[in-house]
Amino acid sequence: MKRITLFCLAAALCVSARPSLQVDRERVESGKTFGLQLVFPLAELPENRSDLQMETANGFTLMGIDSTDQVIRPSMEDMFNSFFGGGNRGGYKARVYTFKLKAPKKTGRLSVGQIYLTIDGQKRNLTGDVPISVQRAYTDDALAVSLTPSKKTIYEGEQFSVTLGFHTFEHFEGGLQATDMNTGDDFIVHRSDLANMKFEPVEGGRREMQASAKFAWLSPTKSGNLQIPPFKFKYTKRGEPKVVEEKKQMGGMSFHAQSIRQESVETETQTPSINITVKPLPTEGKPANFSGMVGSYTFNADFDRTNLKVGEAMTLTINIKGDGLPGSITDPKLPDFGEFRSVPPENEINKKVVGNKVVTTKNIRVFLYPKKKGEFTIPEITYSWFNPSKKVYETAKAGPWNVVVEKGDASAEAIFQAPVAQGPAAVQKQEIESLGSDIRFIHKVRDTANNTAPYKSIVYWVIFAAAIPFYLIVTFAVRSRRKHNSDAALVRKGKANKMLKARFANAREALKKGDAKALYAALENGLIDYLSDKTNLEFKGMTRPQMKEELAKLGIKAETIDAIDNWLEKCAFARFAPVNPTKDEQQKMLEDVEKLCEGLKV
């Protein structure tokens, strides 16, 4: 039993025996009962005294007080003092007061409270604060997991973050693995990489560790009362001590012995579910061309030139940047470019964690070719969003632009549709005159049996007939190629398999280096990018239900859609959970995703 020497006593201390406090067990566990014993020598008990009283603190609960008289055998320290000081070596009589207490749920070194005794009508403090080390019960979880949102009330489409926290206790043994980290179907999510999460000792906690990091940034896709489901984990902890009876043989005799064992137990824990209140966007002041974005945004648009010739191109560059939906920004409404021809615009989307938010940037390039010369006005372009911090709609404008087009060297029709054919340089007039002075005399060809006109030969007509389908085939191929190159969707689909091989090459390189996080990131991004290339749809930024709905519209089988969804979820777990799968598991994941992509028909 643990003994705690009193700091101060109302009564005088004797030479051979000292009043002391002791706990009736080696380990005080949170939420459990225990006994705190005050051992008071009978010789030192005041006569004019009342019953002992205890005032508890820090969540300790007093269940009752018992007392009994006992003979206290001296400790080694007392025996040593008695040997040299002449004290009582045979022990002494004492009254043992037992305070039955219930420990709080909080762990650490805590003060139980103070013990008082009233002597001659005066209340005297016998102990001062009594510190006790409270430890986590073996029956309790050895791991506490929390998920904390940065906001609980937001607007539809507004971005917020959730922080994932871990707290391990003394009986935690490891084996931490995420079994479910799904944020639900009502949010667009950008997840963080938890590979660098570090566990640090808890101040005042006995062999306790803690770690926390931002797990994800989310934006709700609808209004109402939404819920983030619990995150689930499994791990291994040290079980409750158990007394085991053993029968032993020694020298032909058998006897029973007891031992205390603690076995490892695999268990599960989870975070509480989180309720998020999502408010709809206000209708008052809502612009007609509202983009749907919610957050703080900037918008810029401009042409690289406004003076050009027919046949030349000018480029409209649009930049939109904001902290709304992670990885997704809607396009602005473009004006009617009636006097210009355009090709499919080029889009580039990037997202990056800046401060405490995910900032998404979208760059759009539109190429315009004037149809004719003249002066034209391109109307202004506007972009509107809702700013939740200011609770107002904001609008940015660019333009209008005055464009001056001069006559070019070739018609706009010829330059836009097909390049000028390359061939021998045209013969100039001066060259013809010089050739004329150098023309040799024409000699009369002697008549021979074979001197017949070419068109009278069967070979001539065979070659002529064969040239017609050859010309049609070449013409069709050239036009198909031009049409294919002008169709961004077809070009993207044609390069899908090539790009997939490059992404899987990155995955194999990560597997070779043993970088599990990079491997699963390559697999997840590779699968999503492959689907986007094959369908010309941007699946990044979509929720899982939206992705499944779009794939179903394309005629993909339900079992294939479920397989895609399951693999994306597995990749997300392996990528963002603070655990590392084995190399065999990583190899199996890579092979399965490759087979899934090879068999995917879009």
Secondary structure by P-SEA (a helix, b strand, c coil): cbbbbbcccccccccccccccccccccccccbbbbbbbbbcccccccccccbbbbbcccccccbbbbbbbbccccaaaaaaaacccccccbbbbbbbbbbbbbcccccccccbbbbbbccccccccccbbbbbbbbbcccccbbbbbbbccccccccbbbbbbbbbbbcccccccccccccccccccbbbbbbcccbbbbbccccccccccccccbbbbbcccccccccbbbbbbbbbccbbbbbbbbbcccccbbbbbbbbbbbbbcccccbbbbbbbcccccccccccccccccbbbbbbbccccccccbbbbbbbbbbbcccccbbbbccccccccccccbbbbbbbbbbcccbbbbbbbbbbbbbbccbbbbbbcbbbbbbbbccccbbbbbbbccbbbbbccccccaaaaaccccccccccccaaaaaaaaaacccccccccccccccccccaaaaaaaaaaaaaaaaaaaaaaaaaaaaacaaaaaaaaaaaaaaaaaaaaaaaaaaccaaaaaaaaaaaaaaaaaaacccccccccaaaaaaaaaaacccaaaaaaaaaaaaaaaaaacccccccaaaaaaaaaaaaaaaaaccc
